[in-house]
Amino acid sequence: MTGLSTLLIVVGLFLAGGIYSFVKQDMPRSLIVLLSIGAGMCLVAGVLRLEVWN
């Protein structure tokens, strides 16, 4: 079960890096907000899976 948790955390961190890149490139704010929500959801889901099932 930790494989999925690790994957979710890695995807969340990847999206967080994308947010930083998009902010530097002056991308539309709505896209940045969507990436932020997605990154937060992936990170929270990954951490919760680690806490609940381990």
N, CA, C and O atoms as a Tripos MOL2 file, in Angstrom:
@<TRIPOS>MOLECULE
protein
  216   215    54     0     0
PROTEIN
NO_CHARGES

@<TRIPOS>ATOM
      1 N           0.8080   -1.2000    0.0000 N.3       1 MET1
      2 CA          0.0000    0.0000    0.0000 C.3       1 MET1
      3 C           0.8480    1.2600    0.0000 C.2       1 MET1
      4 O           0.3450    2.3280   -0.3490 O.2       1 MET1
      5 N           2.0960    1.1740    0.3730 N.am      2 THR2
      6 CA          2.9130    2.3760    0.4080 C.3       2 THR2
      7 C           3.3390    2.8040   -0.9900 C.2       2 THR2
      8 O           3.7620    3.9450   -1.1780 O.2       2 THR2
      9 N           3.2360    1.9100   -1.9820 N.am      3 GLY3
     10 CA          3.5880    2.2830   -3.3480 C.3       3 GLY3
     11 C           2.6860    3.3860   -3.8730 C.2       3 GLY3
     12 O           3.1570    4.3360   -4.4970 O.2       3 GLY3
     13 N           1.3880    3.2620   -3.6200 N.am      4 LEU4
     14 CA          0.4490    4.2920   -4.0600 C.3       4 LEU4
     15 C           0.6670    5.5880   -3.2870 C.2       4 LEU4
     16 O           0.5680    6.6740   -3.8570 O.2       4 LEU4
     17 N           0.9560    5.4820   -2.0160 N.am      5 SER5
     18 CA          1.2300    6.6790   -1.2110 C.3       5 SER5
     19 C           2.4460    7.4130   -1.7490 C.2       5 SER5
     20 O           2.4350    8.6360   -1.8900 O.2       5 SER5
     21 N           3.4870    6.6600   -2.0460 N.am      6 THR6
     22 CA          4.7010    7.2690   -2.5920 C.3       6 THR6
     23 C           4.4170    7.9330   -3.9250 C.2       6 THR6
     24 O           4.8930    9.0370   -4.1890 O.2       6 THR6
     25 N           3.6420    7.2640   -4.7650 N.am      7 LEU7
     26 CA          3.2930    7.8220   -6.0670 C.3       7 LEU7
     27 C           2.5080    9.1190   -5.9170 C.2       7 LEU7
     28 O           2.7770   10.0860   -6.6300 O.2       7 LEU7
     29 N           1.5520    9.1570   -5.0130 N.am      8 LEU8
     30 CA          0.7650   10.3640   -4.7940 C.3       8 LEU8
     31 C           1.6370   11.5190   -4.3000 C.2       8 LEU8
     32 O           1.4670   12.6600   -4.7300 O.2       8 LEU8
     33 N           2.5610   11.2190   -3.4060 N.am      9 ILE9
     34 CA          3.4370   12.2690   -2.8840 C.3       9 ILE9
     35 C           4.3620   12.7830   -3.9830 C.2       9 ILE9
     36 O           4.5840   13.9890   -4.0900 O.2       9 ILE9
     37 N           4.9010   11.8810   -4.7980 N.am     10 VAL10
     38 CA          5.7870   12.2980   -5.8860 C.3      10 VAL10
     39 C           5.0290   13.1540   -6.9010 C.2      10 VAL10
     40 O           5.5430   14.1770   -7.3540 O.2      10 VAL10
     41 N           3.8080   12.7410   -7.2620 N.am     11 VAL11
     42 CA          3.0020   13.5260   -8.2010 C.3      11 VAL11
     43 C           2.6820   14.9000   -7.6050 C.2      11 VAL11
     44 O           2.7250   15.9090   -8.3100 O.2      11 VAL11
     45 N           2.3620   14.9380   -6.3120 N.am     12 GLY12
     46 CA          2.0910   16.2130   -5.6550 C.3      12 GLY12
     47 C           3.2950   17.1390   -5.6900 C.2      12 GLY12
     48 O           3.1490   18.3360   -5.9370 O.2      12 GLY12
     49 N           4.4800   16.6000   -5.4470 N.am     13 LEU13
     50 CA          5.6910   17.4180   -5.4980 C.3      13 LEU13
     51 C           6.0020   17.8570   -6.9210 C.2      13 LEU13
     52 O           6.4770   18.9720   -7.1370 O.2      13 LEU13
     53 N           5.7370   16.9880   -7.8920 N.am     14 PHE14
     54 CA          5.9260   17.3490   -9.2970 C.3      14 PHE14
     55 C           5.0030   18.5060   -9.6780 C.2      14 PHE14
     56 O           5.4250   19.4430  -10.3550 O.2      14 PHE14
     57 N           3.7520   18.4410   -9.2450 N.am     15 LEU15
     58 CA          2.8160   19.5230   -9.5270 C.3      15 LEU15
     59 C           3.2340   20.8120   -8.8170 C.2      15 LEU15
     60 O           3.0650   21.9050   -9.3580 O.2      15 LEU15
     61 N           3.7770   20.6830   -7.6110 N.am     16 ALA16
     62 CA          4.2570   21.8760   -6.9010 C.3      16 ALA16
     63 C           5.3990   22.5330   -7.6710 C.2      16 ALA16
     64 O           5.4800   23.7600   -7.7300 O.2      16 ALA16
     65 N           6.2720   21.7360   -8.2550 N.am     17 GLY17
     66 CA          7.3320   22.2900   -9.0980 C.3      17 GLY17
     67 C           6.7660   22.9640  -10.3330 C.2      17 GLY17
     68 O           7.2850   23.9850  -10.7840 O.2      17 GLY17
     69 N           5.6980   22.3910  -10.8800 N.am     18 GLY18
     70 CA          5.0290   23.0010  -12.0230 C.3      18 GLY18
     71 C           4.4150   24.3400  -11.6700 C.2      18 GLY18
     72 O           4.4220   25.2640  -12.4830 O.2      18 GLY18
     73 N           3.8900   24.4480  -10.4750 N.am     19 ILE19
     74 CA          3.3130   25.7150  -10.0210 C.3      19 ILE19
     75 C           4.3830   26.7970  -10.0090 C.2      19 ILE19
     76 O           4.1610   27.9060  -10.4950 O.2      19 ILE19
     77 N           5.5290   26.4760   -9.4600 N.am     20 TYR20
     78 CA          6.6330   27.4460   -9.4120 C.3      20 TYR20
     79 C           7.0320   27.8750  -10.8180 C.2      20 TYR20
     80 O           7.2530   29.0580  -11.0770 O.2      20 TYR20
     81 N           7.1200   26.9090  -11.7150 N.am     21 SER21
     82 CA          7.4910   27.2070  -13.0960 C.3      21 SER21
     83 C           6.4420   28.0800  -13.7760 C.2      21 SER21
     84 O           6.7880   29.0260  -14.4840 O.2      21 SER21
     85 N           5.1670   27.7700  -13.5670 N.am     22 PHE22
     86 CA          4.0920   28.5300  -14.2040 C.3      22 PHE22
     87 C           4.0200   29.9500  -13.6690 C.2      22 PHE22
     88 O           3.7070   30.8760  -14.4180 O.2      22 PHE22
     89 N           4.3040   30.1360  -12.3820 N.am     23 VAL23
     90 CA          4.3040   31.4870  -11.8040 C.3      23 VAL23
     91 C           5.4130   32.3160  -12.4390 C.2      23 VAL23
     92 O           5.2150   33.4890  -12.7560 O.2      23 VAL23
     93 N           6.5860   31.7010  -12.6230 N.am     24 LYS24
     94 CA          7.7050   32.4260  -13.2270 C.3      24 LYS24
     95 C           7.4250   32.7820  -14.6880 C.2      24 LYS24
     96 O           7.9500   33.7800  -15.1840 O.2      24 LYS24
     97 N           6.6070   31.9850  -15.3890 N.am     25 GLN25
     98 CA          6.3040   32.2350  -16.7950 C.3      25 GLN25
     99 C           5.0660   33.1040  -16.9880 C.2      25 GLN25
    100 O           4.6450   33.3280  -18.1230 O.2      25 GLN25
    101 N           4.4780   33.5960  -15.9030 N.am     26 ASP26
    102 CA          3.2680   34.4200  -15.9450 C.3      26 ASP26
    103 C           2.1260   33.7320  -16.6790 C.2      26 ASP26
    104 O           1.4750   34.3310  -17.5350 O.2      26 ASP26
    105 N           1.8880   32.4730  -16.3400 N.am     27 MET27
    106 CA          0.7750   31.7180  -16.9180 C.3      27 MET27
    107 C          -0.5330   32.2160  -16.2870 C.2      27 MET27
    108 O          -0.5010   32.9070  -15.2690 O.2      27 MET27
    109 N          -1.6820   31.8680  -16.8850 N.am     28 PRO28
    110 CA         -2.9720   32.3100  -16.3240 C.3      28 PRO28
    111 C          -3.1510   31.8440  -14.8740 C.2      28 PRO28
    112 O          -2.8110   30.7180  -14.5120 O.2      28 PRO28
    113 N          -3.6910   32.7400  -14.0730 N.am     29 ARG29
    114 CA         -3.8560   32.4570  -12.6480 C.3      29 ARG29
    115 C          -4.7850   31.2700  -12.3960 C.2      29 ARG29
    116 O          -4.5960   30.5380  -11.4250 O.2      29 ARG29
    117 N          -5.7790   31.0700  -13.2520 N.am     30 SER30
    118 CA         -6.7020   29.9520  -13.0510 C.3      30 SER30
    119 C          -5.9820   28.6120  -13.1940 C.2      30 SER30
    120 O          -6.3030   27.6620  -12.4800 O.2      30 SER30
    121 N          -5.0210   28.5250  -14.0980 N.am     31 LEU31
    122 CA         -4.2420   27.2930  -14.2600 C.3      31 LEU31
    123 C          -3.3660   27.0440  -13.0400 C.2      31 LEU31
    124 O          -3.2010   25.9030  -12.6090 O.2      31 LEU31
    125 N          -2.8130   28.1020  -12.4930 N.am     32 ILE32
    126 CA         -1.9840   27.9780  -11.2970 C.3      32 ILE32
    127 C          -2.8240   27.5130  -10.1100 C.2      32 ILE32
    128 O          -2.3780   26.6900   -9.3120 O.2      32 ILE32
    129 N          -4.0370   28.0420   -9.9980 N.am     33 VAL33
    130 CA         -4.9250   27.6360   -8.9040 C.3      33 VAL33
    131 C          -5.3000   26.1610   -9.0450 C.2      33 VAL33
    132 O          -5.3060   25.4310   -8.0550 O.2      33 VAL33
    133 N          -5.6110   25.7150  -10.2630 N.am     34 LEU34
    134 CA         -5.9480   24.3040  -10.4730 C.3      34 LEU34
    135 C          -4.7770   23.3940  -10.1310 C.2      34 LEU34
    136 O          -4.9650   22.3510   -9.5050 O.2      34 LEU34
    137 N          -3.5800   23.7750  -10.5330 N.am     35 LEU35
    138 CA         -2.3970   22.9830  -10.1870 C.3      35 LEU35
    139 C          -2.1740   22.9620   -8.6770 C.2      35 LEU35
    140 O          -1.7880   21.9320   -8.1230 O.2      35 LEU35
    141 N          -2.4130   24.0820   -8.0130 N.am     36 SER36
    142 CA         -2.2490   24.1430   -6.5640 C.3      36 SER36
    143 C          -3.2200   23.1960   -5.8650 C.2      36 SER36
    144 O          -2.8430   22.4860   -4.9330 O.2      36 SER36
    145 N          -4.4580   23.1910   -6.3160 N.am     37 ILE37
    146 CA         -5.4640   22.2990   -5.7290 C.3      37 ILE37
    147 C          -5.0760   20.8470   -5.9670 C.2      37 ILE37
    148 O          -5.1550   20.0220   -5.0560 O.2      37 ILE37
    149 N          -4.6570   20.5350   -7.1890 N.am     38 GLY38
    150 CA         -4.2570   19.1640   -7.5060 C.3      38 GLY38
    151 C          -3.0560   18.7100   -6.6940 C.2      38 GLY38
    152 O          -3.0230   17.5840   -6.1990 O.2      38 GLY38
    153 N          -2.0630   19.5940   -6.5580 N.am     39 ALA39
    154 CA         -0.8720   19.2540   -5.7790 C.3      39 ALA39
    155 C          -1.2340   19.0250   -4.3180 C.2      39 ALA39
    156 O          -0.7700   18.0690   -3.6970 O.2      39 ALA39
    157 N          -2.0610   19.9050   -3.7750 N.am     40 GLY40
    158 CA         -2.4780   19.7520   -2.3820 C.3      40 GLY40
    159 C          -3.2480   18.4660   -2.1460 C.2      40 GLY40
    160 O          -3.0370   17.7770   -1.1480 O.2      40 GLY40
    161 N          -4.1350   18.1500   -3.0630 N.am     41 MET41
    162 CA         -4.9260   16.9190   -2.9080 C.3      41 MET41
    163 C          -4.0390   15.6720   -2.9860 C.2      41 MET41
    164 O          -4.2240   14.7320   -2.2130 O.2      41 MET41
    165 N          -3.0830   15.6610   -3.9100 N.am     42 CYS42
    166 CA         -2.1810   14.5120   -4.0240 C.3      42 CYS42
    167 C          -1.3180   14.3610   -2.7760 C.2      42 CYS42
    168 O          -1.1460   13.2520   -2.2690 O.2      42 CYS42
    169 N          -0.7770   15.4670   -2.2800 N.am     43 LEU43
    170 CA          0.0740   15.3930   -1.0990 C.3      43 LEU43
    171 C          -0.7100   14.9510    0.1330 C.2      43 LEU43
    172 O          -0.2400   14.1150    0.9050 O.2      43 LEU43
    173 N          -1.8930   15.5070    0.3140 N.am     44 VAL44
    174 CA         -2.7060   15.1320    1.4790 C.3      44 VAL44
    175 C          -3.1340   13.6760    1.3850 C.2      44 VAL44
    176 O          -3.0780   12.9520    2.3780 O.2      44 VAL44
    177 N          -3.5660   13.2330    0.1960 N.am     45 ALA45
    178 CA         -3.9860   11.8410    0.0330 C.3      45 ALA45
    179 C          -2.8260   10.8890    0.2870 C.2      45 ALA45
    180 O          -3.0080    9.8540    0.9290 O.2      45 ALA45
    181 N          -1.6330   11.2230   -0.2090 N.am     46 GLY46
    182 CA         -0.4750   10.3690    0.0190 C.3      46 GLY46
    183 C          -0.0950   10.2760    1.4800 C.2      46 GLY46
    184 O           0.1960    9.1900    1.9810 O.2      46 GLY46
    185 N          -0.0950   11.4040    2.1690 N.am     47 VAL47
    186 CA          0.2560   11.4000    3.5910 C.3      47 VAL47
    187 C          -0.8080   10.6810    4.4050 C.2      47 VAL47
    188 O          -0.4760    9.9330    5.3250 O.2      47 VAL47
    189 N          -2.0720   10.8910    4.0870 N.am     48 LEU48
    190 CA         -3.1390   10.2020    4.8180 C.3      48 LEU48
    191 C          -3.0670    8.6950    4.6120 C.2      48 LEU48
    192 O          -3.2990    7.9310    5.5490 O.2      48 LEU48
    193 N          -2.7480    8.2610    3.3970 N.am     49 ARG49
    194 CA         -2.6130    6.8220    3.1540 C.3      49 ARG49
    195 C          -1.4610    6.2450    3.9640 C.2      49 ARG49
    196 O          -1.5540    5.1320    4.4810 O.2      49 ARG49
    197 N          -0.3710    7.0080    4.0760 N.am     50 LEU50
    198 CA          0.7540    6.5260    4.8890 C.3      50 LEU50
    199 C           0.3640    6.4180    6.3680 C.2      50 LEU50
    200 O           0.7300    5.4580    7.0480 O.2      50 LEU50
    201 N          -0.3810    7.4120    6.8540 N.am     51 GLU51
    202 CA         -0.7590    7.4410    8.2780 C.3      51 GLU51
    203 C          -1.8100    6.3930    8.5950 C.2      51 GLU51
    204 O          -1.7360    5.7600    9.6480 O.2      51 GLU51
    205 N          -2.7810    6.1880    7.7250 N.am     52 VAL52
    206 CA         -3.9090    5.3060    8.0250 C.3      52 VAL52
    207 C          -3.5150    3.8450    7.8810 C.2      52 VAL52
    208 O          -3.8780    3.0200    8.7190 O.2      52 VAL52
    209 N          -2.7690    3.5130    6.8180 N.am     53 TRP53
    210 CA         -2.5180    2.1040    6.5500 C.3      53 TRP53
    211 C          -1.1830    1.6140    7.0840 C.2      53 TRP53
    212 O          -0.8640    0.4380    6.9130 O.2      53 TRP53
    213 N          -0.3970    2.4560    7.7150 N.am     54 ASN54
    214 CA          0.8860    1.9830    8.2600 C.3      54 ASN54
    215 C           0.9370    2.1240    9.7510 C.2      54 ASN54
    216 O           1.9420    1.7740   10.3700 O.2      54 ASN54
@<TRIPOS>BOND
     1     1     2 1
     2     2     3 1
     3     3     4 2
     4     3     5 am
     5     5     6 1
     6     6     7 1
     7     7     8 2
     8     7     9 am
     9     9    10 1
    10    10    11 1
    11    11    12 2
    12    11    13 am
    13    13    14 1
    14    14    15 1
    15    15    16 2
    16    15    17 am
    17    17    18 1
    18    18    19 1
    19    19    20 2
    20    19    21 am
    21    21    22 1
    22    22    23 1
    23    23    24 2
    24    23    25 am
    25    25    26 1
    26    26    27 1
    27    27    28 2
    28    27    29 am
    29    29    30 1
    30    30    31 1
    31    31    32 2
    32    31    33 am
    33    33    34 1
    34    34    35 1
    35    35    36 2
    36    35    37 am
    37    37    38 1
    38    38    39 1
    39    39    40 2
    40    39    41 am
    41    41    42 1
    42    42    43 1
    43    43    44 2
    44    43    45 am
    45    45    46 1
    46    46    47 1
    47    47    48 2
    48    47    49 am
    49    49    50 1
    50    50    51 1
    51    51    52 2
    52    51    53 am
    53    53    54 1
    54    54    55 1
    55    55    56 2
    56    55    57 am
    57    57    58 1
    58    58    59 1
    59    59    60 2
    60    59    61 am
    61    61    62 1
    62    62    63 1
    63    63    64 2
    64    63    65 am
    65    65    66 1
    66    66    67 1
    67    67    68 2
    68    67    69 am
    69    69    70 1
    70    70    71 1
    71    71    72 2
    72    71    73 am
    73    73    74 1
    74    74    75 1
    75    75    76 2
    76    75    77 am
    77    77    78 1
    78    78    79 1
    79    79    80 2
    80    79    81 am
    81    81    82 1
    82    82    83 1
    83    83    84 2
    84    83    85 am
    85    85    86 1
    86    86    87 1
    87    87    88 2
    88    87    89 am
    89    89    90 1
    90    90    91 1
    91    91    92 2
    92    91    93 am
    93    93    94 1
    94    94    95 1
    95    95    96 2
    96    95    97 am
    97    97    98 1
    98    98    99 1
    99    99   100 2
   100    99   101 am
   101   101   102 1
   102   102   103 1
   103   103   104 2
   104   103   105 am
   105   105   106 1
   106   106   107 1
   107   107   108 2
   108   107   109 am
   109   109   110 1
   110   110   111 1
   111   111   112 2
   112   111   113 am
   113   113   114 1
   114   114   115 1
   115   115   116 2
   116   115   117 am
   117   117   118 1
   118   118   119 1
   119   119   120 2
   120   119   121 am
   121   121   122 1
   122   122   123 1
   123   123   124 2
   124   123   125 am
   125   125   126 1
   126   126   127 1
   127   127   128 2
   128   127   129 am
   129   129   130 1
   130   130   131 1
   131   131   132 2
   132   131   133 am
   133   133   134 1
   134   134   135 1
   135   135   136 2
   136   135   137 am
   137   137   138 1
   138   138   139 1
   139   139   140 2
   140   139   141 am
   141   141   142 1
   142   142   143 1
   143   143   144 2
   144   143   145 am
   145   145   146 1
   146   146   147 1
   147   147   148 2
   148   147   149 am
   149   149   150 1
   150   150   151 1
   151   151   152 2
   152   151   153 am
   153   153   154 1
   154   154   155 1
   155   155   156 2
   156   155   157 am
   157   157   158 1
   158   158   159 1
   159   159   160 2
   160   159   161 am
   161   161   162 1
   162   162   163 1
   163   163   164 2
   164   163   165 am
   165   165   166 1
   166   166   167 1
   167   167   168 2
   168   167   169 am
   169   169   170 1
   170   170   171 1
   171   171   172 2
   172   171   173 am
   173   173   174 1
   174   174   175 1
   175   175   176 2
   176   175   177 am
   177   177   178 1
   178   178   179 1
   179   179   180 2
   180   179   181 am
   181   181   182 1
   182   182   183 1
   183   183   184 2
   184   183   185 am
   185   185   186 1
   186   186   187 1
   187   187   188 2
   188   187   189 am
   189   189   190 1
   190   190   191 1
   191   191   192 2
   192   191   193 am
   193   193   194 1
   194   194   195 1
   195   195   196 2
   196   195   197 am
   197   197   198 1
   198   198   199 1
   199   199   200 2
   200   199   201 am
   201   201   202 1
   202   202   203 1
   203   203   204 2
   204   203   205 am
   205   205   206 1
   206   206   207 1
   207   207   208 2
   208   207   209 am
   209   209   210 1
   210   210   211 1
   211   211   212 2
   212   211   213 am
   213   213   214 1
   214   214   215 1
   215   215   216 2
@<TRIPOS>SUBSTRUCTURE
     1 MET1         2 RESIDUE 1 A MET
     2 THR2         6 RESIDUE 1 A THR
     3 GLY3        10 RESIDUE 1 A GLY
     4 LEU4        14 RESIDUE 1 A LEU
     5 SER5        18 RESIDUE 1 A SER
     6 THR6        22 RESIDUE 1 A THR
     7 LEU7        26 RESIDUE 1 A LEU
     8 LEU8        30 RESIDUE 1 A LEU
     9 ILE9        34 RESIDUE 1 A ILE
    10 VAL10       38 RESIDUE 1 A VAL
    11 VAL11       42 RESIDUE 1 A VAL
    12 GLY12       46 RESIDUE 1 A GLY
    13 LEU13       50 RESIDUE 1 A LEU
    14 PHE14       54 RESIDUE 1 A PHE
    15 LEU15       58 RESIDUE 1 A LEU
    16 ALA16       62 RESIDUE 1 A ALA
    17 GLY17       66 RESIDUE 1 A GLY
    18 GLY18       70 RESIDUE 1 A GLY
    19 ILE19       74 RESIDUE 1 A ILE
    20 TYR20       78 RESIDUE 1 A TYR
    21 SER21       82 RESIDUE 1 A SER
    22 PHE22       86 RESIDUE 1 A PHE
    23 VAL23       90 RESIDUE 1 A VAL
    24 LYS24       94 RESIDUE 1 A LYS
    25 GLN25       98 RESIDUE 1 A GLN
    26 ASP26      102 RESIDUE 1 A ASP
    27 MET27      106 RESIDUE 1 A MET
    28 PRO28      110 RESIDUE 1 A PRO
    29 ARG29      114 RESIDUE 1 A ARG
    30 SER30      118 RESIDUE 1 A SER
    31 LEU31      122 RESIDUE 1 A LEU
    32 ILE32      126 RESIDUE 1 A ILE
    33 VAL33      130 RESIDUE 1 A VAL
    34 LEU34      134 RESIDUE 1 A LEU
    35 LEU35      138 RESIDUE 1 A LEU
    36 SER36      142 RESIDUE 1 A SER
    37 ILE37      146 RESIDUE 1 A ILE
    38 GLY38      150 RESIDUE 1 A GLY
    39 ALA39      154 RESIDUE 1 A ALA
    40 GLY40      158 RESIDUE 1 A GLY
    41 MET41      162 RESIDUE 1 A MET
    42 CYS42      166 RESIDUE 1 A CYS
    43 LEU43      170 RESIDUE 1 A LEU
    44 VAL44      174 RESIDUE 1 A VAL
    45 ALA45      178 RESIDUE 1 A ALA
    46 GLY46      182 RESIDUE 1 A GLY
    47 VAL47      186 RESIDUE 1 A VAL
    48 LEU48      190 RESIDUE 1 A LEU
    49 ARG49      194 RESIDUE 1 A ARG
    50 LEU50      198 RESIDUE 1 A LEU
    51 GLU51      202 RESIDUE 1 A GLU
    52 VAL52      206 RESIDUE 1 A VAL
    53 TRP53      210 RESIDUE 1 A TRP
    54 ASN54      214 RESIDUE 1 A ASN
